[in-house]
Amino acid sequence: MAIKNEIPLKDYFEGIIEGMEKGKKDFGINYKLIYCIIRTQTEEEAFNDLKLSLHYKKYFNIIGLASAERNNPPEKFKNIFEYAKKEGFNITIHAGENGN
């Protein structure tokens, strides 16, 4: 999603992590993030993003699936989730968030 807004995914990750680390330092807030694959992505796009997210793995403990469900079943990402599980991630799938 960040890429479609012309923000490199690396910058997107690092900006979020910087803010979370500041919250941890300033307020003692611990965190882990969920990296969400967007259902409208192709399997190739999702896999490329997942590979990049591995560089930030210590901040993410879950890989999720989110966005438009119609014509984007979870089975479309079966290979992605199998790879993510091998890399030690937990999996979550969001449903019903946009009414279709």
Secondary structure, 3 states (H helix, E strand, C coil): CCHHHCCCHHHHHHHHHHHHHHHHHHHCCCCCEEEEEECCCCHHHHHHHHHHHHHHHHHEEEEEEECCCCCCCHHHHHHHHHHHHHCCCEEEECCCCCCC
